[in-house]
Amino acid sequence: MKKIIKAMKRFFHRIGLFFDKWLITPITKLILIITNFFGGSTKSFDKLLSKKSTLVVLSLVLAFVTFLIIDNESSVMIDQYAEVLYNQEVTATYNEELYVVEGLPKKVDVTLVGQKRHIFLAKQSPSKGVSVDLTGLKPGNHKVTLKYSKRIKSLDYKLDPSSITVTIYEKVSETRSLTVDVLHKDELDSKLYIQDVKLDRDDVIIKGAEYKLKKVATVKALVDVNELNNPKAGVVTLKEVPLVAYDNDGNVLDVEIVPATVSAKITITSPSKEVPLRIVPKGNLVFGKAISSLTASVSTVTVYGGEEAINGINSIDVPIDVKGLDSDKTYTITLEKPTGITDLSVKTVNVTVKVDNSITKEFDCIAITTENLDSKYKVQALSEADSKITVVVSGSEANINVVESNNIKAYIDLKNYGVGQHEVEVKVRGDDLKLSYTSKTKKVKIRITEK
């Protein structure tokens, strides 16, 4: 509102000056000249002015001139525009080696008010942007004013915000150890494996306000697999690996890290191993039927992954659901990758199950063994019947005829059992997964004592 009132005052002041300069003064001079022309007598001049046509002409001229003046001045007053320059960077002047400043906005908005042509010129003209001078301020809270470098003086500038409160801290430094995080591992070729990452330095210096350095839990080098150009097995060097500081909750902390980047030597391997497939039937066939054979389209598969994971794998299980099966059937099974395995040479396998009539056969005197007994204990069966059992094996005649006692294992699982007398369930398994194994004795009694 104040700006409008000021503009109106300037407008009427200019009109007055214009009339005085271009109308009143010139007309007065003109009258004097005309008077002198008529020899000091004003009768002829008065007679000229008294004519109706003369007055009409003068009125029209004066009206036209007044219109031009008012139109020009009103357009100046009305032709006011505003435009916002968003996200103007803020630069602060202070001793960055000694102090840390918080509360300083990175960007602010600047509103330009004035005529369109002036705004256009201001946008085209180079500017130093928004700045704030913190020179000489000591640690603590300070209210400071932001300044914008004006290029067009006829424009009004408004900053949002125009003043801010900043906190200045003394800058301190500490040495911290570096750790490594590998990003986008899953996007690496599934047959490749990152075996090791070695940085060109073990520690860095972090700088900032003391309270913030106390929050730093770890400083990590972020090795991004996507930055590797056509990775292959071997040693690859990745330069300018960024460093980031985290707190205990995994939040990124705004502290200065020196140096800001490191180099990393990445050892990429392609460990592999060929292992057999192990077909594992799940469920029971219809009564009176048994599996006579299990045939897979492939018998082995090559696994890829970390060396530790590969060394711990001796076979890949292929489960098939045979519940209620009463005739031959072919299954298509998608292989699942074991933990630590990144890829398999074969993704799916076809398994053909052939069915035959089922018979049973008993195997006597199968000794009971123990599993998962704590090494500080020993176990003893309470009777002969608790140490040996009879196992009933069901399956096709051709498969049962080749089974021997040493192909059958009876055992009790003593995990979490301690000193004392216990009654434990008997479990049975056999080498041939096409057969089913059942113990006639469901539970046995044992005694556990300390060694």
C-alpha positions as CSV (number, residue, x, y, z in Angstrom):
1,M,0.0,0.0,0.0
2,K,2.9,2.4,0.9
3,K,4.4,1.7,-2.5
4,I,1.2,2.6,-4.3
5,I,0.8,5.9,-2.3
6,K,4.5,6.8,-3.1
7,A,3.9,6.0,-6.8
8,M,0.8,8.3,-6.8
9,K,2.7,11.1,-5.2
10,R,5.4,10.8,-7.8
11,F,2.8,10.7,-10.5
12,F,1.1,14.0,-9.5
13,H,4.4,15.7,-8.8
14,R,5.6,14.8,-12.3
15,I,2.4,16.2,-13.8
16,G,2.8,19.4,-11.9
17,L,6.4,19.8,-13.1
18,F,5.4,18.9,-16.6
19,F,2.7,21.6,-16.7
20,D,5.0,24.1,-15.2
21,K,7.9,23.4,-17.6
22,W,6.0,22.6,-20.8
23,L,2.7,24.5,-20.6
24,I,2.7,27.4,-18.1
25,T,6.2,28.7,-18.7
26,P,6.1,28.3,-22.5
27,I,2.7,29.8,-22.8
28,T,3.6,32.7,-20.6
29,K,6.7,33.4,-22.8
30,L,4.5,33.0,-25.9
31,I,2.1,35.6,-24.6
32,L,4.9,38.0,-23.9
33,I,6.3,37.5,-27.4
34,I,2.9,38.0,-29.0
35,T,2.3,41.1,-26.9
36,N,5.6,42.6,-28.0
37,F,4.7,41.7,-31.5
38,F,1.6,43.8,-31.3
39,G,3.6,46.7,-30.0
40,G,2.7,46.4,-26.4
41,S,-1.0,46.6,-27.1
42,T,-3.1,43.6,-26.1
43,K,-6.2,44.6,-27.9
44,S,-5.5,42.6,-31.0
45,F,-4.3,39.6,-28.9
46,D,-7.4,39.8,-26.7
47,K,-9.5,40.0,-29.8
48,L,-7.8,36.8,-31.1
49,L,-8.4,34.9,-27.9
50,S,-12.0,36.0,-27.7
51,K,-12.8,34.2,-30.9
52,K,-14.6,30.9,-30.4
53,S,-12.5,29.0,-32.9
54,T,-9.3,30.0,-31.2
55,L,-10.5,28.8,-27.8
56,V,-11.7,25.5,-29.3
57,V,-8.3,24.8,-30.9
58,L,-6.4,25.7,-27.7
59,S,-8.7,23.5,-25.6
60,L,-8.2,20.6,-28.0
61,V,-4.4,21.0,-27.9
62,L,-4.3,21.2,-24.1
63,A,-6.6,18.2,-23.7
64,F,-4.5,16.1,-26.1
65,V,-1.2,17.0,-24.3
66,T,-2.8,16.3,-20.9
67,F,-4.0,12.9,-22.1
68,L,-0.5,12.0,-23.3
69,I,1.0,13.0,-19.9
70,I,-1.6,11.1,-17.9
71,D,-1.4,8.0,-20.1
72,N,2.3,7.9,-19.9
73,E,2.5,8.4,-16.1
74,S,-0.4,6.0,-15.4
75,S,1.2,3.2,-17.5
76,V,4.4,3.7,-15.5
77,M,2.5,3.4,-12.2
78,I,0.2,0.5,-13.3
79,D,2.8,-1.5,-15.2
80,Q,4.2,-3.1,-12.1
81,Y,5.0,-6.9,-12.2
82,A,6.4,-9.4,-9.8
83,E,8.4,-12.5,-10.6
84,V,10.0,-15.0,-8.2
85,L,13.5,-16.4,-8.8
86,Y,13.3,-19.8,-7.0
87,N,16.2,-21.7,-5.4
88,Q,18.9,-19.0,-5.5
89,E,22.0,-20.4,-3.9
90,V,23.3,-18.8,-0.7
91,T,27.0,-18.2,-0.2
92,A,28.4,-17.5,3.3
93,T,31.7,-15.8,4.0
94,Y,33.5,-17.1,7.1
95,N,36.6,-19.0,8.2
96,E,35.7,-22.5,7.2
97,E,38.9,-23.9,8.7
98,L,38.0,-22.8,12.2
99,Y,34.2,-22.8,12.3
100,V,31.1,-24.8,11.4
101,V,27.8,-23.0,10.6
102,E,24.4,-24.5,11.1
103,G,21.0,-23.1,10.2
104,L,22.2,-21.5,7.0
105,P,19.8,-22.3,4.1
106,K,21.3,-23.6,1.0
107,K,18.8,-21.8,-1.3
108,V,16.2,-19.1,-0.9
109,D,13.6,-17.4,-3.2
110,V,14.0,-13.9,-4.5
111,T,11.0,-11.8,-5.6
112,L,11.6,-9.1,-8.2
113,V,9.1,-6.2,-8.4
114,G,9.0,-3.6,-11.2
115,Q,8.4,-3.1,-14.9
116,K,8.6,-6.1,-17.2
117,R,11.5,-4.8,-19.1
118,H,13.5,-4.2,-16.0
119,I,12.7,-7.7,-14.7
120,F,13.8,-9.1,-18.0
121,L,17.1,-7.2,-17.9
122,A,17.7,-8.3,-14.3
123,K,17.2,-12.0,-15.2
124,Q,19.7,-11.6,-18.1
125,S,22.3,-9.7,-16.1
126,P,24.9,-11.7,-14.2
127,S,24.5,-11.6,-10.4
128,K,26.5,-12.7,-7.5
129,G,23.4,-14.2,-6.0
130,V,22.4,-14.2,-2.3
131,S,25.2,-13.8,0.3
132,V,25.7,-13.4,4.0
133,D,28.8,-12.1,5.7
134,L,29.6,-14.0,8.9
135,T,33.2,-12.6,9.2
136,G,34.1,-11.7,12.7
137,L,31.2,-13.6,14.4
138,K,32.2,-15.9,17.3
139,P,30.7,-19.2,18.3
140,G,27.1,-18.9,19.4
141,N,23.7,-17.9,17.9
142,H,23.5,-14.9,15.6
143,K,20.7,-13.3,13.6
144,V,22.0,-12.2,10.3
145,T,20.6,-10.6,7.1
146,L,20.8,-12.1,3.7
147,K,21.7,-9.8,0.8
148,Y,21.0,-10.0,-2.9
149,S,23.4,-8.5,-5.4
150,K,21.2,-5.9,-7.3
151,R,21.9,-5.3,-10.9
152,I,18.9,-3.1,-11.8
153,K,18.4,-0.3,-9.3
154,S,14.9,0.5,-10.4
155,L,13.6,-2.9,-9.2
156,D,12.6,-3.8,-5.7
157,Y,14.0,-7.1,-4.3
158,K,12.5,-9.2,-1.6
159,L,14.2,-12.3,-0.1
160,D,12.3,-15.2,1.5
161,P,13.7,-15.5,4.1
162,S,15.4,-12.2,4.4
163,S,17.0,-12.8,7.8
164,I,18.0,-16.0,9.6
165,T,19.4,-17.3,12.8
166,V,22.6,-19.3,12.5
167,T,24.6,-21.2,15.1
168,I,28.4,-21.1,14.9
169,Y,30.5,-23.9,16.4
170,E,34.2,-24.3,16.7
171,K,35.4,-27.0,14.2
172,V,37.1,-30.1,15.8
173,S,38.6,-33.2,14.1
174,E,39.0,-36.9,14.9
175,T,40.5,-39.9,13.2
176,R,38.1,-42.8,12.4
177,S,38.5,-46.3,10.8
178,L,37.0,-47.0,7.5
179,T,34.6,-49.9,6.7
180,V,33.2,-51.0,3.3
181,D,29.6,-51.3,2.0
182,V,29.1,-52.9,-1.4
183,L,26.0,-51.5,-3.1
184,H,23.9,-53.2,-5.8
185,K,25.5,-56.6,-5.3
186,D,22.5,-58.3,-6.8
187,E,23.1,-56.5,-10.1
188,L,26.5,-58.1,-10.6
189,D,26.6,-61.0,-13.0
190,S,25.2,-64.0,-11.0
191,K,28.2,-66.1,-11.9
192,L,30.6,-63.5,-10.3
193,Y,31.4,-63.0,-6.7
194,I,33.1,-60.2,-4.9
195,Q,35.6,-61.9,-2.8
196,D,37.4,-59.0,-1.3
197,V,37.5,-55.1,-1.3
198,K,40.7,-53.4,-0.2
199,L,40.8,-49.6,0.3
200,D,43.9,-47.5,-0.3
201,R,43.7,-46.3,3.3
202,D,42.4,-47.6,6.6
203,D,41.3,-44.4,8.3
204,V,40.1,-40.9,7.6
205,I,39.7,-37.6,9.5
206,I,36.3,-36.3,10.3
207,K,35.7,-32.6,11.0
208,G,32.7,-30.7,12.4
209,A,31.0,-29.6,15.6
210,E,32.0,-31.6,18.6
211,Y,28.5,-32.7,19.5
212,K,28.0,-34.1,15.9
213,L,31.3,-36.0,15.9
214,K,30.2,-37.8,19.0
215,K,27.2,-39.2,17.0
216,V,29.4,-40.7,14.3
217,A,29.2,-44.5,14.8
218,T,30.9,-45.5,11.5
219,V,32.4,-44.1,8.3
220,K,31.9,-46.3,5.3
221,A,33.2,-46.4,1.7
222,L,30.3,-47.0,-0.6
223,V,31.6,-49.3,-3.4
224,D,28.9,-49.3,-6.1
225,V,28.9,-52.4,-8.4
226,N,27.1,-50.2,-11.0
227,E,30.2,-48.1,-11.3
228,L,32.2,-51.1,-12.5
229,N,32.7,-51.1,-16.3
230,N,32.0,-54.6,-17.7
231,P,33.2,-56.5,-14.5
232,K,35.0,-59.8,-15.0
233,A,36.9,-62.2,-12.7
234,G,40.1,-60.6,-11.6
235,V,41.2,-57.4,-9.7
236,V,39.4,-54.1,-10.6
237,T,40.4,-50.7,-9.3
238,L,37.5,-48.2,-8.6
239,K,38.5,-44.6,-8.0
240,E,36.7,-41.8,-6.2
241,V,34.7,-44.1,-4.0
242,P,32.5,-41.7,-1.8
243,L,32.7,-41.8,2.0
244,V,29.6,-41.4,4.3
245,A,29.4,-41.0,8.1
246,Y,26.5,-42.8,9.9
247,D,25.1,-42.7,13.4
248,N,23.9,-45.7,15.4
249,D,20.5,-45.7,13.7
250,G,22.0,-45.7,10.1
251,N,21.2,-42.0,9.5
252,V,23.7,-40.0,7.4
253,L,25.5,-37.3,9.4
254,D,26.6,-34.0,7.8
255,V,30.3,-33.9,8.7
256,E,33.4,-33.1,6.7
257,I,35.4,-36.2,5.8
258,V,39.1,-35.8,4.7
259,P,39.7,-37.1,2.1
260,A,36.2,-37.1,0.7
261,T,36.9,-40.2,-1.6
262,V,39.2,-43.2,-1.7
263,S,40.3,-45.8,-4.2
264,A,39.3,-49.5,-3.9
265,K,40.8,-52.7,-5.3
266,I,38.0,-55.2,-5.8
267,T,38.8,-58.9,-6.2
268,I,36.1,-60.6,-8.3
269,T,36.0,-64.4,-8.5
270,S,33.8,-67.0,-10.1
271,P,33.9,-70.0,-7.8
272,S,31.9,-73.0,-9.0
273,K,31.3,-76.6,-8.2
274,E,29.4,-79.5,-9.8
275,V,27.1,-81.3,-7.4
276,P,24.5,-84.1,-7.9
277,L,20.8,-83.6,-7.8
278,R,19.0,-85.5,-5.0
279,I,15.3,-86.2,-5.8
280,V,13.3,-86.1,-2.5
281,P,9.7,-87.4,-2.7
282,K,7.2,-85.8,-0.3
283,G,4.0,-87.4,0.8
284,N,2.5,-90.9,0.5
285,L,1.3,-92.6,-2.6
286,V,-2.1,-94.2,-2.7
287,F,-2.3,-97.4,-0.6
288,G,-0.6,-100.4,-2.2
289,K,1.6,-98.3,-4.5
290,A,5.3,-97.4,-4.3
291,I,7.9,-95.6,-6.4
292,S,9.8,-97.9,-8.5
293,S,12.1,-95.3,-10.1
294,L,13.0,-91.6,-10.1
295,T,14.6,-90.3,-13.3
296,A,15.8,-86.7,-13.7
297,S,16.5,-85.0,-17.0
298,V,19.9,-83.9,-15.6
299,S,21.8,-85.6,-12.8
300,T,24.2,-82.8,-11.8
301,V,24.2,-79.0,-11.6
302,T,27.0,-76.4,-11.4
303,V,26.6,-74.0,-8.5
304,Y,28.2,-70.5,-8.3
305,G,28.7,-68.3,-5.3
306,G,31.1,-67.7,-2.4
307,E,33.7,-70.3,-1.7
308,E,32.5,-70.9,1.8
309,A,28.9,-71.5,0.6
310,I,30.0,-73.8,-2.3
311,N,32.3,-75.9,0.0
312,G,29.3,-76.5,2.3
313,I,27.1,-77.9,-0.5
314,N,27.4,-81.6,-1.6
315,S,24.1,-81.9,-3.4
316,I,20.9,-80.0,-4.4
317,D,17.6,-81.3,-3.2
318,V,14.7,-81.5,-5.7
319,P,11.5,-82.0,-3.7
320,I,8.5,-83.5,-5.6
321,D,5.0,-83.9,-4.2
322,V,3.8,-87.5,-4.7
323,K,0.9,-87.4,-2.3
324,G,-2.0,-89.5,-3.7
325,L,0.0,-90.6,-6.8
326,D,-1.2,-93.9,-8.3
327,S,0.4,-93.9,-11.7
328,D,3.5,-92.7,-13.6
329,K,4.0,-88.9,-13.8
330,T,6.5,-86.4,-15.0
331,Y,7.1,-83.2,-12.9
332,T,8.8,-80.0,-14.0
333,I,10.6,-78.5,-11.0
334,T,12.2,-75.1,-10.6
335,L,15.4,-75.5,-8.7
336,E,15.9,-73.3,-5.6
337,K,19.3,-71.7,-4.9
338,P,20.7,-72.6,-1.5
339,T,21.8,-69.9,0.9
340,G,25.0,-68.2,-0.4
341,I,24.6,-69.5,-3.9
342,T,24.2,-66.8,-6.6
343,D,23.5,-68.9,-9.7
344,L,22.8,-72.4,-11.0
345,S,23.8,-73.8,-14.4
346,V,20.4,-75.4,-14.6
347,K,17.2,-73.6,-13.6
348,T,14.6,-76.3,-14.1
349,V,14.6,-80.1,-14.2
350,N,12.1,-82.7,-15.4
351,V,11.6,-85.7,-13.0
352,T,9.8,-88.8,-14.2
353,V,8.2,-90.9,-11.4
354,K,7.3,-94.5,-12.2
355,V,4.9,-96.4,-9.9
356,D,4.7,-100.1,-9.0
357,N,2.9,-102.2,-6.4
358,S,4.2,-102.0,-2.9
359,I,5.5,-104.8,-0.6
360,T,7.0,-104.7,2.9
361,K,10.1,-106.3,4.4
362,E,11.3,-106.3,8.0
363,F,14.9,-105.8,9.1
364,D,15.7,-106.9,12.7
365,C,18.4,-105.8,15.1
366,I,19.0,-102.3,13.7
367,A,21.2,-100.6,16.3
368,I,20.0,-97.2,17.6
369,T,22.5,-94.4,17.3
370,T,22.4,-90.9,18.8
371,E,22.6,-87.4,17.3
372,N,23.2,-83.9,18.7
373,L,24.2,-85.2,22.2
374,D,26.3,-82.6,24.1
375,S,30.0,-83.6,24.2
376,K,30.0,-83.4,28.0
377,Y,27.4,-86.2,28.3
378,K,27.2,-89.9,27.6
379,V,24.1,-92.0,27.0
380,Q,23.1,-95.6,27.9
381,A,20.0,-97.6,26.9
382,L,18.0,-98.9,29.9
383,S,17.5,-102.3,28.2
384,E,18.4,-104.5,25.2
385,A,15.0,-103.6,23.7
386,D,15.9,-99.9,24.0
387,S,19.2,-100.3,22.0
388,K,18.0,-102.3,18.9
389,I,14.8,-102.2,16.9
390,T,13.0,-103.7,14.0
391,V,12.4,-101.6,10.9
392,V,9.7,-102.1,8.4
393,V,10.6,-101.0,4.8
394,S,7.9,-100.5,2.2
395,G,8.5,-100.1,-1.6
396,S,8.5,-101.8,-4.9
397,E,9.8,-105.3,-4.9
398,A,12.8,-104.5,-7.1
399,N,14.0,-101.8,-4.8
400,I,13.4,-103.7,-1.5
401,N,15.4,-106.7,-2.8
402,V,18.6,-104.7,-2.9
403,V,18.2,-103.2,0.6
404,E,20.6,-104.3,3.3
405,S,20.7,-103.6,7.0
406,N,23.6,-101.2,6.7
407,N,21.5,-99.1,4.3
408,I,19.1,-98.3,7.2
409,K,19.8,-96.0,10.1
410,A,17.8,-95.7,13.3
411,Y,18.6,-92.9,15.7
412,I,17.4,-90.6,18.5
413,D,17.8,-86.9,18.5
414,L,19.2,-85.8,21.9
415,K,19.4,-82.0,21.3
416,N,18.5,-80.1,24.5
417,Y,18.5,-83.2,26.6
418,G,20.4,-83.2,29.9
419,V,21.4,-85.5,32.8
420,G,18.6,-87.9,33.7
421,Q,16.4,-90.6,32.5
422,H,14.3,-89.9,29.3
423,E,11.9,-91.6,26.9
424,V,12.8,-90.5,23.4
425,E,11.2,-90.9,20.0
426,V,13.0,-93.2,17.5
427,K,13.6,-92.0,14.0
428,V,14.5,-94.0,10.9
429,R,16.0,-93.1,7.5
430,G,17.5,-95.0,4.6
431,D,19.8,-94.5,1.7
432,D,17.0,-95.1,-1.0
433,L,14.5,-92.3,-0.9
434,K,12.1,-94.3,-3.1
435,L,11.4,-96.4,0.0
436,S,9.6,-95.6,3.2
437,Y,11.0,-96.7,6.6
438,T,9.0,-97.2,9.8
439,S,10.2,-98.4,13.3
440,K,8.1,-100.9,15.1
441,T,9.3,-99.4,18.3
442,K,8.1,-95.8,18.7
443,K,10.0,-94.7,21.8
444,V,13.0,-96.0,23.8
445,K,14.2,-95.3,27.3
446,I,17.7,-94.0,28.0
447,R,19.8,-92.5,30.7
448,I,22.1,-89.5,30.2
449,T,25.1,-89.0,32.6
450,E,28.1,-86.7,32.7
451,K,31.4,-88.1,31.4
